[in-house]
C-alpha cells in the first residue's frame, strides 16, 4: 500500500492586526501545502488592538476567502 503523506504547515502569529503580508503568506502556504493551520496566539507582553476573537475571525476570513 502506497500512501502519500499529507503536507501540513503551521503559520503562527498574533495577527494584530492582520496585514496584507499575512494574507500573502497564507495564500502562498495554501498553494504549497495540503493543510495549513493558522494559529492566532496571545502575547501577554503586547498591547493588542483587537481581541483574540476578533483576530481569529479576521484571520479565518483571509484564509477562507478565494484568492
mmCIF file of the N, C-alpha and C atoms, coordinates in Angstrom:
data_MODEL
# 
_entry.id   MODEL 
# 
loop_
_atom_site.group_PDB 
_atom_site.id 
_atom_site.type_symbol 
_atom_site.label_atom_id 
_atom_site.label_alt_id 
_atom_site.label_comp_id 
_atom_site.label_asym_id 
_atom_site.label_entity_id 
_atom_site.label_seq_id 
_atom_site.pdbx_PDB_ins_code 
_atom_site.Cartn_x 
_atom_site.Cartn_y 
_atom_site.Cartn_z 
_atom_site.occupancy 
_atom_site.B_iso_or_equiv 
_atom_site.pdbx_formal_charge 
_atom_site.auth_seq_id 
_atom_site.auth_comp_id 
_atom_site.auth_asym_id 
_atom_site.auth_atom_id 
_atom_site.pdbx_PDB_model_num 
ATOM 1   N N  . UNK A 1 1  ? 0.843   -1.178 0.000  1.00 0.00 ? 1  UNK A N  1 
ATOM 2   C CA . UNK A 1 1  ? 0.000   0.000  0.000  1.00 0.00 ? 1  UNK A CA 1 
ATOM 3   C C  . UNK A 1 1  ? 0.887   1.240  0.000  1.00 0.00 ? 1  UNK A C  1 
ATOM 4   N N  . UNK A 1 2  ? 0.686   2.105  -0.988 1.00 0.00 ? 2  UNK A N  1 
ATOM 5   C CA . UNK A 1 2  ? 1.483   3.313  -1.128 1.00 0.00 ? 2  UNK A CA 1 
ATOM 6   C C  . UNK A 1 2  ? 0.643   4.517  -0.700 1.00 0.00 ? 2  UNK A C  1 
ATOM 7   N N  . UNK A 1 3  ? 0.999   5.127  0.420  1.00 0.00 ? 3  UNK A N  1 
ATOM 8   C CA . UNK A 1 3  ? 0.249   6.257  0.962  1.00 0.00 ? 3  UNK A CA 1 
ATOM 9   C C  . UNK A 1 3  ? 1.093   7.510  0.844  1.00 0.00 ? 3  UNK A C  1 
ATOM 10  N N  . UNK A 1 4  ? 0.524   8.532  0.251  1.00 0.00 ? 4  UNK A N  1 
ATOM 11  C CA . UNK A 1 4  ? 1.214   9.810  0.131  1.00 0.00 ? 4  UNK A CA 1 
ATOM 12  C C  . UNK A 1 4  ? 1.014   10.607 1.417  1.00 0.00 ? 4  UNK A C  1 
ATOM 13  N N  . UNK A 1 5  ? 2.102   11.046 2.041  1.00 0.00 ? 5  UNK A N  1 
ATOM 14  C CA . UNK A 1 5  ? 1.942   11.810 3.282  1.00 0.00 ? 5  UNK A CA 1 
ATOM 15  C C  . UNK A 1 5  ? 1.309   13.178 3.018  1.00 0.00 ? 5  UNK A C  1 
ATOM 16  N N  . UNK A 1 6  ? 0.581   13.643 4.001  1.00 0.00 ? 6  UNK A N  1 
ATOM 17  C CA . UNK A 1 6  ? -0.043  14.964 3.915  1.00 0.00 ? 6  UNK A CA 1 
ATOM 18  C C  . UNK A 1 6  ? 1.016   16.022 4.203  1.00 0.00 ? 6  UNK A C  1 
ATOM 19  N N  . UNK A 1 7  ? 1.083   17.007 3.328  1.00 0.00 ? 7  UNK A N  1 
ATOM 20  C CA . UNK A 1 7  ? 2.000   18.130 3.543  1.00 0.00 ? 7  UNK A CA 1 
ATOM 21  C C  . UNK A 1 7  ? 1.252   19.162 4.382  1.00 0.00 ? 7  UNK A C  1 
ATOM 22  N N  . UNK A 1 8  ? 1.666   19.309 5.637  1.00 0.00 ? 8  UNK A N  1 
ATOM 23  C CA . UNK A 1 8  ? 0.964   20.152 6.596  1.00 0.00 ? 8  UNK A CA 1 
ATOM 24  C C  . UNK A 1 8  ? 1.908   21.241 7.101  1.00 0.00 ? 8  UNK A C  1 
ATOM 25  N N  . UNK A 1 9  ? 1.374   22.457 7.272  1.00 0.00 ? 9  UNK A N  1 
ATOM 26  C CA . UNK A 1 9  ? 2.178   23.577 7.782  1.00 0.00 ? 9  UNK A CA 1 
ATOM 27  C C  . UNK A 1 9  ? 1.392   24.327 8.848  1.00 0.00 ? 9  UNK A C  1 
ATOM 28  N N  . UNK A 1 10 ? 2.146   24.978 9.736  1.00 0.00 ? 10 UNK A N  1 
ATOM 29  C CA . UNK A 1 10 ? 1.552   25.830 10.764 1.00 0.00 ? 10 UNK A CA 1 
ATOM 30  C C  . UNK A 1 10 ? 2.129   27.225 10.590 1.00 0.00 ? 10 UNK A C  1 
ATOM 31  N N  . UNK A 1 11 ? 1.243   28.207 10.549 1.00 0.00 ? 11 UNK A N  1 
ATOM 32  C CA . UNK A 1 11 ? 1.645   29.615 10.477 1.00 0.00 ? 11 UNK A CA 1 
ATOM 33  C C  . UNK A 1 11 ? 1.089   30.284 11.727 1.00 0.00 ? 11 UNK A C  1 
ATOM 34  N N  . UNK A 1 12 ? 1.969   30.618 12.650 1.00 0.00 ? 12 UNK A N  1 
ATOM 35  C CA . UNK A 1 12 ? 1.540   31.180 13.931 1.00 0.00 ? 12 UNK A CA 1 
ATOM 36  C C  . UNK A 1 12 ? 1.955   32.643 14.049 1.00 0.00 ? 12 UNK A C  1 
ATOM 37  N N  . UNK A 1 13 ? 1.110   33.418 14.705 1.00 0.00 ? 13 UNK A N  1 
ATOM 38  C CA . UNK A 1 13 ? 1.412   34.818 14.953 1.00 0.00 ? 13 UNK A CA 1 
ATOM 39  C C  . UNK A 1 13 ? 0.310   35.456 15.772 1.00 0.00 ? 13 UNK A C  1 
ATOM 40  N N  . UNK A 1 14 ? 0.528   36.711 16.130 1.00 0.00 ? 14 UNK A N  1 
ATOM 41  C CA . UNK A 1 14 ? -0.519  37.423 16.873 1.00 0.00 ? 14 UNK A CA 1 
ATOM 42  C C  . UNK A 1 14 ? -1.560  38.007 15.915 1.00 0.00 ? 14 UNK A C  1 
ATOM 43  N N  . UNK A 1 15 ? -1.145  38.307 14.683 1.00 0.00 ? 15 UNK A N  1 
ATOM 44  C CA . UNK A 1 15 ? -2.055  38.831 13.654 1.00 0.00 ? 15 UNK A CA 1 
ATOM 45  C C  . UNK A 1 15 ? -2.846  40.031 14.193 1.00 0.00 ? 15 UNK A C  1 
ATOM 46  N N  . UNK A 1 16 ? -2.142  40.956 14.806 1.00 0.00 ? 16 UNK A N  1 
ATOM 47  C CA . UNK A 1 16 ? -2.781  42.114 15.416 1.00 0.00 ? 16 UNK A CA 1 
ATOM 48  C C  . UNK A 1 16 ? -2.138  43.397 14.923 1.00 0.00 ? 16 UNK A C  1 
ATOM 49  N N  . UNK A 1 17 ? -2.668  43.936 13.853 1.00 0.00 ? 17 UNK A N  1 
ATOM 50  C CA . UNK A 1 17 ? -3.793  43.485 13.044 1.00 0.00 ? 17 UNK A CA 1 
ATOM 51  C C  . UNK A 1 17 ? -3.306  42.582 11.918 1.00 0.00 ? 17 UNK A C  1 
ATOM 52  N N  . UNK A 1 18 ? -4.231  41.821 11.311 1.00 0.00 ? 18 UNK A N  1 
ATOM 53  C CA . UNK A 1 18 ? -3.850  41.073 10.111 1.00 0.00 ? 18 UNK A CA 1 
ATOM 54  C C  . UNK A 1 18 ? -3.461  42.064 9.011  1.00 0.00 ? 18 UNK A C  1 
ATOM 55  N N  . UNK A 1 19 ? -2.360  41.793 8.331  1.00 0.00 ? 19 UNK A N  1 
ATOM 56  C CA . UNK A 1 19 ? -1.870  42.710 7.297  1.00 0.00 ? 19 UNK A CA 1 
ATOM 57  C C  . UNK A 1 19 ? -1.886  42.020 5.929  1.00 0.00 ? 19 UNK A C  1 
ATOM 58  N N  . UNK A 1 20 ? -1.617  42.792 4.902  1.00 0.00 ? 20 UNK A N  1 
ATOM 59  C CA . UNK A 1 20 ? -1.520  42.213 3.562  1.00 0.00 ? 20 UNK A CA 1 
ATOM 60  C C  . UNK A 1 20 ? -0.366  41.218 3.484  1.00 0.00 ? 20 UNK A C  1 
ATOM 61  N N  . UNK A 1 21 ? 0.674   41.434 4.276  1.00 0.00 ? 21 UNK A N  1 
ATOM 62  C CA . UNK A 1 21 ? 1.777   40.474 4.340  1.00 0.00 ? 21 UNK A CA 1 
ATOM 63  C C  . UNK A 1 21 ? 1.322   39.143 4.907  1.00 0.00 ? 21 UNK A C  1 
ATOM 64  N N  . UNK A 1 22 ? 0.461   39.185 5.928  1.00 0.00 ? 22 UNK A N  1 
ATOM 65  C CA . UNK A 1 22 ? -0.099  37.954 6.477  1.00 0.00 ? 22 UNK A CA 1 
ATOM 66  C C  . UNK A 1 22 ? -0.937  37.236 5.420  1.00 0.00 ? 22 UNK A C  1 
ATOM 67  N N  . UNK A 1 23 ? -1.752  37.998 4.710  1.00 0.00 ? 23 UNK A N  1 
ATOM 68  C CA . UNK A 1 23 ? -2.606  37.421 3.663  1.00 0.00 ? 23 UNK A CA 1 
ATOM 69  C C  . UNK A 1 23 ? -1.739  36.771 2.593  1.00 0.00 ? 23 UNK A C  1 
ATOM 70  N N  . UNK A 1 24 ? -0.676  37.441 2.206  1.00 0.00 ? 24 UNK A N  1 
ATOM 71  C CA . UNK A 1 24 ? 0.224   36.888 1.194  1.00 0.00 ? 24 UNK A CA 1 
ATOM 72  C C  . UNK A 1 24 ? 0.814   35.569 1.670  1.00 0.00 ? 24 UNK A C  1 
ATOM 73  N N  . UNK A 1 25 ? 1.283   35.539 2.921  1.00 0.00 ? 25 UNK A N  1 
ATOM 74  C CA . UNK A 1 25 ? 1.873   34.319 3.468  1.00 0.00 ? 25 UNK A CA 1 
ATOM 75  C C  . UNK A 1 25 ? 0.854   33.174 3.510  1.00 0.00 ? 25 UNK A C  1 
ATOM 76  N N  . UNK A 1 26 ? -0.383  33.491 3.904  1.00 0.00 ? 26 UNK A N  1 
ATOM 77  C CA . UNK A 1 26 ? -1.441  32.478 3.944  1.00 0.00 ? 26 UNK A CA 1 
ATOM 78  C C  . UNK A 1 26 ? -1.702  31.929 2.548  1.00 0.00 ? 26 UNK A C  1 
ATOM 79  N N  . UNK A 1 27 ? -1.821  32.815 1.565  1.00 0.00 ? 27 UNK A N  1 
ATOM 80  C CA . UNK A 1 27 ? -2.082  32.384 0.177  1.00 0.00 ? 27 UNK A CA 1 
ATOM 81  C C  . UNK A 1 27 ? -0.948  31.503 -0.358 1.00 0.00 ? 27 UNK A C  1 
ATOM 82  N N  . UNK A 1 28 ? 0.279   31.931 -0.114 1.00 0.00 ? 28 UNK A N  1 
ATOM 83  C CA . UNK A 1 28 ? 1.425   31.160 -0.599 1.00 0.00 ? 28 UNK A CA 1 
ATOM 84  C C  . UNK A 1 28 ? 1.463   29.781 0.054  1.00 0.00 ? 28 UNK A C  1 
ATOM 85  N N  . UNK A 1 29 ? 1.236   29.732 1.357  1.00 0.00 ? 29 UNK A N  1 
ATOM 86  C CA . UNK A 1 29 ? 1.253   28.457 2.078  1.00 0.00 ? 29 UNK A CA 1 
ATOM 87  C C  . UNK A 1 29 ? 0.119   27.548 1.618  1.00 0.00 ? 29 UNK A C  1 
ATOM 88  N N  . UNK A 1 30 ? -1.049  28.127 1.341  1.00 0.00 ? 30 UNK A N  1 
ATOM 89  C CA . UNK A 1 30 ? -2.175  27.315 0.854  1.00 0.00 ? 30 UNK A CA 1 
ATOM 90  C C  . UNK A 1 30 ? -1.840  26.668 -0.482 1.00 0.00 ? 30 UNK A C  1 
ATOM 91  N N  . UNK A 1 31 ? -1.048  27.345 -1.289 1.00 0.00 ? 31 UNK A N  1 
ATOM 92  C CA . UNK A 1 31 ? -0.668  26.794 -2.592 1.00 0.00 ? 31 UNK A CA 1 
ATOM 93  C C  . UNK A 1 31 ? 0.398   25.700 -2.450 1.00 0.00 ? 31 UNK A C  1 
ATOM 94  N N  . UNK A 1 32 ? 1.192   25.757 -1.398 1.00 0.00 ? 32 UNK A N  1 
ATOM 95  C CA . UNK A 1 32 ? 2.299   24.824 -1.228 1.00 0.00 ? 32 UNK A CA 1 
ATOM 96  C C  . UNK A 1 32 ? 1.962   23.580 -0.415 1.00 0.00 ? 32 UNK A C  1 
ATOM 97  N N  . UNK A 1 33 ? 0.984   23.697 0.476  1.00 0.00 ? 33 UNK A N  1 
ATOM 98  C CA . UNK A 1 33 ? 0.705   22.610 1.413  1.00 0.00 ? 33 UNK A CA 1 
ATOM 99  C C  . UNK A 1 33 ? -0.721  22.090 1.249  1.00 0.00 ? 33 UNK A C  1 
ATOM 100 N N  . UNK A 1 34 ? -0.921  20.827 1.646  1.00 0.00 ? 34 UNK A N  1 
ATOM 101 C CA . UNK A 1 34 ? -2.252  20.227 1.612  1.00 0.00 ? 34 UNK A CA 1 
ATOM 102 C C  . UNK A 1 34 ? -3.132  20.785 2.723  1.00 0.00 ? 34 UNK A C  1 
ATOM 103 N N  . UNK A 1 35 ? -2.512  21.080 3.846  1.00 0.00 ? 35 UNK A N  1 
ATOM 104 C CA . UNK A 1 35 ? -3.250  21.588 5.002  1.00 0.00 ? 35 UNK A CA 1 
ATOM 105 C C  . UNK A 1 35 ? -2.434  22.704 5.654  1.00 0.00 ? 35 UNK A C  1 
ATOM 106 N N  . UNK A 1 36 ? -3.102  23.811 5.947  1.00 0.00 ? 36 UNK A N  1 
ATOM 107 C CA . UNK A 1 36 ? -2.461  24.937 6.619  1.00 0.00 ? 36 UNK A CA 1 
ATOM 108 C C  . UNK A 1 36 ? -3.227  25.230 7.900  1.00 0.00 ? 36 UNK A C  1 
ATOM 109 N N  . UNK A 1 37 ? -2.516  25.223 9.001  1.00 0.00 ? 37 UNK A N  1 
ATOM 110 C CA . UNK A 1 37 ? -3.092  25.592 10.286 1.00 0.00 ? 37 UNK A CA 1 
ATOM 111 C C  . UNK A 1 37 ? -2.608  26.996 10.595 1.00 0.00 ? 37 UNK A C  1 
ATOM 112 N N  . UNK A 1 38 ? -3.542  27.946 10.704 1.00 0.00 ? 38 UNK A N  1 
ATOM 113 C CA . UNK A 1 38 ? -3.202  29.324 11.071 1.00 0.00 ? 38 UNK A CA 1 
ATOM 114 C C  . UNK A 1 38 ? -3.518  29.467 12.555 1.00 0.00 ? 38 UNK A C  1 
ATOM 115 N N  . UNK A 1 39 ? -2.472  29.623 13.356 1.00 0.00 ? 39 UNK A N  1 
ATOM 116 C CA . UNK A 1 39 ? -2.612  29.697 14.808 1.00 0.00 ? 39 UNK A CA 1 
ATOM 117 C C  . UNK A 1 39 ? -2.502  31.143 15.264 1.00 0.00 ? 39 UNK A C  1 
ATOM 118 N N  . UNK A 1 40 ? -3.591  31.661 15.817 1.00 0.00 ? 40 UNK A N  1 
ATOM 119 C CA . UNK A 1 40 ? -3.607  33.030 16.330 1.00 0.00 ? 40 UNK A CA 1 
ATOM 120 C C  . UNK A 1 40 ? -3.246  32.969 17.808 1.00 0.00 ? 40 UNK A C  1 
ATOM 121 N N  . UNK A 1 41 ? -2.119  33.550 18.145 1.00 0.00 ? 41 UNK A N  1 
ATOM 122 C CA . UNK A 1 41 ? -1.600  33.446 19.502 1.00 0.00 ? 41 UNK A CA 1 
ATOM 123 C C  . UNK A 1 41 ? -1.861  34.679 20.345 1.00 0.00 ? 41 UNK A C  1 
ATOM 124 N N  . UNK A 1 42 ? -1.616  34.497 21.630 1.00 0.00 ? 42 UNK A N  1 
ATOM 125 C CA . UNK A 1 42 ? -1.748  35.581 22.609 1.00 0.00 ? 42 UNK A CA 1 
ATOM 126 C C  . UNK A 1 42 ? -0.366  35.868 23.171 1.00 0.00 ? 42 UNK A C  1 
ATOM 127 N N  . UNK A 1 43 ? 0.027   37.126 23.126 1.00 0.00 ? 43 UNK A N  1 
ATOM 128 C CA . UNK A 1 43 ? 1.281   37.565 23.719 1.00 0.00 ? 43 UNK A CA 1 
ATOM 129 C C  . UNK A 1 43 ? 0.928   38.497 24.879 1.00 0.00 ? 43 UNK A C  1 
ATOM 130 N N  . UNK A 1 44 ? 1.045   38.028 26.110 1.00 0.00 ? 44 UNK A N  1 
ATOM 131 C CA . UNK A 1 44 ? 0.641   38.848 27.258 1.00 0.00 ? 44 UNK A CA 1 
ATOM 132 C C  . UNK A 1 44 ? 1.491   40.104 27.440 1.00 0.00 ? 44 UNK A C  1 
ATOM 133 N N  . UNK A 1 45 ? 2.640   40.166 26.784 1.00 0.00 ? 45 UNK A N  1 
ATOM 134 C CA . UNK A 1 45 ? 3.507   41.342 26.896 1.00 0.00 ? 45 UNK A CA 1 
ATOM 135 C C  . UNK A 1 45 ? 3.198   42.394 25.833 1.00 0.00 ? 45 UNK A C  1 
ATOM 136 N N  . UNK A 1 46 ? 2.237   42.129 24.977 1.00 0.00 ? 46 UNK A N  1 
ATOM 137 C CA . UNK A 1 46 ? 1.902   43.033 23.882 1.00 0.00 ? 46 UNK A CA 1 
ATOM 138 C C  . UNK A 1 46 ? 0.543   43.683 24.125 1.00 0.00 ? 46 UNK A C  1 
ATOM 139 N N  . UNK A 1 47 ? 0.453   44.974 23.858 1.00 0.00 ? 47 UNK A N  1 
ATOM 140 C CA . UNK A 1 47 ? -0.814  45.699 23.924 1.00 0.00 ? 47 UNK A CA 1 
ATOM 141 C C  . UNK A 1 47 ? -1.561  45.437 22.616 1.00 0.00 ? 47 UNK A C  1 
ATOM 142 N N  . UNK A 1 48 ? -2.638  44.666 22.679 1.00 0.00 ? 48 UNK A N  1 
ATOM 143 C CA . UNK A 1 48 ? -3.360  44.282 21.467 1.00 0.00 ? 48 UNK A CA 1 
ATOM 144 C C  . UNK A 1 48 ? -4.365  45.346 21.042 1.00 0.00 ? 48 UNK A C  1 
ATOM 145 N N  . UNK A 1 49 ? -4.525  45.466 19.731 1.00 0.00 ? 49 UNK A N  1 
ATOM 146 C CA . UNK A 1 49 ? -5.526  46.357 19.159 1.00 0.00 ? 49 UNK A CA 1 
ATOM 147 C C  . UNK A 1 49 ? -6.875  45.671 19.128 1.00 0.00 ? 49 UNK A C  1 
ATOM 148 N N  . UNK A 1 50 ? -6.873  44.386 18.807 1.00 0.00 ? 50 UNK A N  1 
ATOM 149 C CA . UNK A 1 50 ? -8.094  43.599 18.682 1.00 0.00 ? 50 UNK A CA 1 
ATOM 150 C C  . UNK A 1 50 ? -8.099  42.471 19.708 1.00 0.00 ? 50 UNK A C  1 
ATOM 151 N N  . UNK A 1 51 ? -9.287  42.012 20.077 1.00 0.00 ? 51 UNK A N  1 
ATOM 152 C CA . UNK A 1 51 ? -9.399  40.867 20.976 1.00 0.00 ? 51 UNK A CA 1 
ATOM 153 C C  . UNK A 1 51 ? -8.991  39.610 20.223 1.00 0.00 ? 51 UNK A C  1 
ATOM 154 N N  . UNK A 1 52 ? -8.736  38.543 20.955 1.00 0.00 ? 52 UNK A N  1 
ATOM 155 C CA . UNK A 1 52 ? -8.373  37.272 20.325 1.00 0.00 ? 52 UNK A CA 1 
ATOM 156 C C  . UNK A 1 52 ? -9.486  36.789 19.400 1.00 0.00 ? 52 UNK A C  1 
ATOM 157 N N  . UNK A 1 53 ? -10.728 36.988 19.814 1.00 0.00 ? 53 UNK A N  1 
ATOM 158 C CA . UNK A 1 53 ? -11.861 36.560 18.987 1.00 0.00 ? 53 UNK A CA 1 
ATOM 159 C C  . UNK A 1 53 ? -11.916 37.351 17.679 1.00 0.00 ? 53 UNK A C  1 
ATOM 160 N N  . UNK A 1 54 ? -11.691 38.662 17.753 1.00 0.00 ? 54 UNK A N  1 
ATOM 161 C CA . UNK A 1 54 ? -11.702 39.491 16.534 1.00 0.00 ? 54 UNK A CA 1 
ATOM 162 C C  . UNK A 1 54 ? -10.571 39.073 15.594 1.00 0.00 ? 54 UNK A C  1 
ATOM 163 N N  . UNK A 1 55 ? -9.399  38.800 16.135 1.00 0.00 ? 55 UNK A N  1 
ATOM 164 C CA . UNK A 1 55 ? -8.268  38.386 15.299 1.00 0.00 ? 55 UNK A CA 1 
ATOM 165 C C  . UNK A 1 55 ? -8.517  37.030 14.672 1.00 0.00 ? 55 UNK A C  1 
ATOM 166 N N  . UNK A 1 56 ? -9.157  36.124 15.401 1.00 0.00 ? 56 UNK A N  1 
ATOM 167 C CA . UNK A 1 56 ? -9.482  34.805 14.840 1.00 0.00 ? 56 UNK A CA 1 
ATOM 168 C C  . UNK A 1 56 ? -10.453 34.937 13.672 1.00 0.00 ? 56 UNK A C  1 
ATOM 169 N N  . UNK A 1 57 ? -11.475 35.770 13.829 1.00 0.00 ? 57 UNK A N  1 
ATOM 170 C CA . UNK A 1 57 ? -12.464 35.966 12.762 1.00 0.00 ? 57 UNK A CA 1 
ATOM 171 C C  . UNK A 1 57 ? -11.814 36.593 11.542 1.00 0.00 ? 57 UNK A C  1 
ATOM 172 N N  . UNK A 1 58 ? -11.018 37.640 11.746 1.00 0.00 ? 58 UNK A N  1 
ATOM 173 C CA . UNK A 1 58 ? -10.381 38.323 10.621 1.00 0.00 ? 58 UNK A CA 1 
ATOM 174 C C  . UNK A 1 58 ? -9.409  37.395 9.889  1.00 0.00 ? 58 UNK A C  1 
ATOM 175 N N  . UNK A 1 59 ? -8.615  36.644 10.641 1.00 0.00 ? 59 UNK A N  1 
ATOM 176 C CA . UNK A 1 59 ? -7.647  35.745 10.027 1.00 0.00 ? 59 UNK A CA 1 
ATOM 177 C C  . UNK A 1 59 ? -8.345  34.606 9.295  1.00 0.00 ? 59 UNK A C  1 
ATOM 178 N N  . UNK A 1 60 ? -9.407  34.069 9.871  1.00 0.00 ? 60 UNK A N  1 
ATOM 179 C CA . UNK A 1 60 ? -10.171 32.998 9.210  1.00 0.00 ? 60 UNK A CA 1 
ATOM 180 C C  . UNK A 1 60 ? -10.778 33.510 7.908  1.00 0.00 ? 60 UNK A C  1 
ATOM 181 N N  . UNK A 1 61 ? -11.241 34.761 7.907  1.00 0.00 ? 61 UNK A N  1 
ATOM 182 C CA . UNK A 1 61 ? -11.809 35.337 6.682  1.00 0.00 ? 61 UNK A CA 1 
ATOM 183 C C  . UNK A 1 61 ? -10.768 35.332 5.571  1.00 0.00 ? 61 UNK A C  1 
ATOM 184 N N  . UNK A 1 62 ? -9.544  35.762 5.878  1.00 0.00 ? 62 UNK A N  1 
ATOM 185 C CA . UNK A 1 62 ? -8.486  35.791 4.864  1.00 0.00 ? 62 UNK A CA 1 
ATOM 186 C C  . UNK A 1 62 ? -8.119  34.386 4.400  1.00 0.00 ? 62 UNK A C  1 
ATOM 187 N N  . UNK A 1 63 ? -8.100  33.440 5.333  1.00 0.00 ? 63 UNK A N  1 
ATOM 188 C CA . UNK A 1 63 ? -7.724  32.070 4.985  1.00 0.00 ? 63 UNK A CA 1 
ATOM 189 C C  . UNK A 1 63 ? -8.795  31.391 4.132  1.00 0.00 ? 63 UNK A C  1 
ATOM 190 N N  . UNK A 1 64 ? -10.060 31.757 4.346  1.00 0.00 ? 64 UNK A N  1 
ATOM 191 C CA . UNK A 1 64 ? -11.165 31.109 3.626  1.00 0.00 ? 64 UNK A CA 1 
ATOM 192 C C  . UNK A 1 64 ? -11.562 31.818 2.334  1.00 0.00 ? 64 UNK A C  1 
ATOM 193 N N  . UNK A 1 65 ? -11.172 33.079 2.180  1.00 0.00 ? 65 UNK A N  1 
ATOM 194 C CA . UNK A 1 65 ? -11.573 33.853 1.005  1.00 0.00 ? 65 UNK A CA 1 
ATOM 195 C C  . UNK A 1 65 ? -10.878 33.320 -0.243 1.00 0.00 ? 65 UNK A C  1 
ATOM 196 N N  . UNK A 1 66 ? -11.578 33.311 -1.369 1.00 0.00 ? 66 UNK A N  1 
ATOM 197 C CA . UNK A 1 66 ? -10.929 32.867 -2.603 1.00 0.00 ? 66 UNK A CA 1 
ATOM 198 C C  . UNK A 1 66 ? -9.826  33.828 -3.003 1.00 0.00 ? 66 UNK A C  1 
ATOM 199 N N  . UNK A 1 67 ? -8.790  33.309 -3.572 1.00 0.00 ? 67 UNK A N  1 
ATOM 200 C CA . UNK A 1 67 ? -7.703  34.204 -3.938 1.00 0.00 ? 67 UNK A CA 1 
ATOM 201 C C  . UNK A 1 67 ? -6.861  33.591 -4.933 1.00 0.00 ? 67 UNK A C  1 
# 
